Amino acid sequence: MHILLLGKNGQVGWELQHALAPLGRLTALDRASTDFCGDLSKLDGLARTVRALKPTVIVNAAAYTAVDQAERESEQAQLINAKAVAVLAREAEAIGAWLVHYSTDYVFSGEGTIAWRETDATAPLNGYGASKLAGEQAIMQHCSRHLVFRTSWVYATRGSNFAKTMLRLGLEREALSVVADQIGAPTNAALIADVTAHALRRAMTQPALTGLYHLAAAGETSWHGYAAFVFEQARHAGLPLVLQTLHPIATQAWPTPATRPLNSRLNCRKLETAFGITLPHWQQGLTHTLNEILEPLIEQA
């Protein structure tokens, strides 16, 4: 098996380099790659790369993810999240390759309190969500062998993330306010990568597994609950936080250019049933990541 991985240095892409390596030969690219084009904004170069490498599987972990910026850069978001994905879908179909792609809960309206199923109606609230939905639709239209994973609230040890931001602020400020009415499940990039490798291995021998799946950690919390857990673990580990008070606030009190969904819950039963897995609770993965993040912070304190 030859796997072409795009977005190798992103949160999920970095973890995928490790998770996919045992499956076969891996060609991992990003925007800076020179031997082949890994820049999703260059559609012709992207098509030439697929035609030259003729991979068995294309895994696209690259995306335009600047949610607020997408409100004023809608064309760029559409280019990377939709048009480039359509190119990958058509090129994958032409060579008989599988296409693995990642989407988001932002394709939904964010209403209600019930976890979204794959069959629920989509209604993006912002430009980012609209661009990701267009990418999904392009895959369904042009590529018969695909695995599309919708996920949410992704974090990793590598790079910047919500937990790292909270810890930094907790060392600087006595009081913080965090949104408490947006609900979802913090999902470790390593979990996404491991599930991807497992699902891909199964799908290669069972083509009927092709399709759209929800992939997120089990359980649910708010951003405020997420932050509270981070600070609880930090204090337990001995990090000398300055923070004394964590205020819960409503989304309306924290306006952003792009409207955020209040309900980011994803029902993952289809994935668990199809691939025989049980997704761990969000606290499990976050605890492991926090252990890695906190160690150097405690040494510096």
C-alpha positions, -999 to +999 in steps of 0.1 A: +000+000+000+012+035-009-003+063+012-001+099+002-006+121+033-013+158+029-010+183+058+017+163+075+026+190+101-009+198+113-022+184+146-038+154+130-013+151+102+016+148+126-001+120+145-010+103+112+026+100+102+031+076+131-003+058+129-002+052+091+035+041+089+028+004+097+003+002+068+027+007+040+049+032+022+041+067+032+047+099+012+039+128+036+036+164+022+028+199+034+027+233+018+065+236+019+072+203+002+094+207-029+096+172-046+058+171-050+031+197-045+013+195-011-002+229-013-040+227-015-042+262-029-024+250-061-050+228-078-030+219-109+000+209-088-021+189-065-036+169-095-001+164-110+011+150-076-016+124-074-010+114-111+027+111-106+026+091-073-005+070-080-011+062-043-034+035-031-048+059-005-049+097-002-053+110+033-061+147+034-053+162+068-048+197+054-075+223+057-082+260+061-091+261+098-091+299+106-128+300+115-131+338+120-108+347+092-129+326+068-156+352+072-135+377+052-115+351+032-144+330+020-128+324-015-096+311+001-116+288+025-136+275-004-104+270-025-087+248+001-117+231+018-138+225-012-122+230-046-090+213-037-109+184-021-129+181-053-096+177-072-084+150-048-118+132-051-117+132-089-080+122-091-085+094-065-115+080-085-094+081-117-067+059-103-090+037-081-076+051-048-093+056-015-097+091-002-097+098+036-108+132+046-117+151+078-147+174+083-163+191+113-194+195+134-196+230+120-216+216+090-246+216+114-267+244+128-256+239+163-291+238+176-307+216+202-291+192+227-291+159+209-258+145+194-257+149+156-260+118+135-245+114+100-280+115+085-291+148+101-297+178+080-267+202+076-270+239+080-236+257+085-236+288+106-205+303+091-182+304+061-158+278+075-186+253+080-200+260+045-166+253+029-162+221+048-196+209+038-188+217+002-158+195+005-178+166+019-203+170-010-175+169-036-162+137-022-196+120-022-201+131-058-168+123-073-151+095-053-167+061-047-141+049-022-139+072+007-138+076+045-150+110+057-146+117+094-165+146+110-148+155+143-148+183+168-127+203+193-094+187+182-063+192+202-028+177+204+004+179+224+021+195+194+012+231+184-011+255+200-044+245+216-071+255+241-055+237+270-021+254+265-037+288+262-056+282+295-025+271+313-006+302+301-034+325+312-038+306+345-002+314+353-007+351+345-043+361+356-063+357+388-096+355+370-108+342+336-141+340+318-148+310+296-179+302+275-202+277+292-230+272+267-212+256+238-211+218+243-189+192+227-161+167+233-124+176+233-109+150+209-072+140+208-055+141+174-038+109+183-072+092+188-083+105+153-051+091+138-053+057+155-090+053+145-081+063+109-055+037+106-078+010+120-107+020+098-086+022+067-072-012+073-107-026+076-121-007+047-094-018+023-107-054+026-144-044+031-153-017+005-189-016+018-175+004+047-170+034+025-189+064+038-193+093+063-186+088+100-186+109+131-154+106+152-151+123+185-142+113+221-170+100+243-188+122+268-194+159+266-185+192+283-185+229+278-154+251+271-158+262+307-158+226+319-129+218+297-109+247+312-119+237+348-106+201+341-073+215+328-068+237+359-078+208+382-051+186+366-026+214+367-030+220+404-029+183+411+004+181+392+018+210+412+018+238+387+017+271+407-013+288+391-022+324+398-058+318+388-084+321+416-117+324+397-130+308+365-162+326+355-188+308+332-202+332+305-227+329+276-216+329+240-233+362+235-209+377+260-180+367+238-188+379+202-167+366+174-168+373+136-180+338+129-210+324+147-202+293+168-225+263+172-239+258+207-243+220+201-212+203+188-221+169+201-215+141+176-232+106+178-204+081+169-224+049+171-221+043+134-183+044+136-181+022+167-204-004+152-189-005+117-153-008+129-158-027+162-143+000+184-151+019+216-142+055+218-126+066+251-140+094+273-126+129+265-110+131+299-089+101+293-071+115+262-068+150+277-052+136+309-025+120+289-019+151+268-018+173+299+008+151+315+031+158+285+023+195+285+026+201+322+060+185+328+081+212+312+059+239+326+064+226+362+102+224+356+102+260+344+080+273+373 
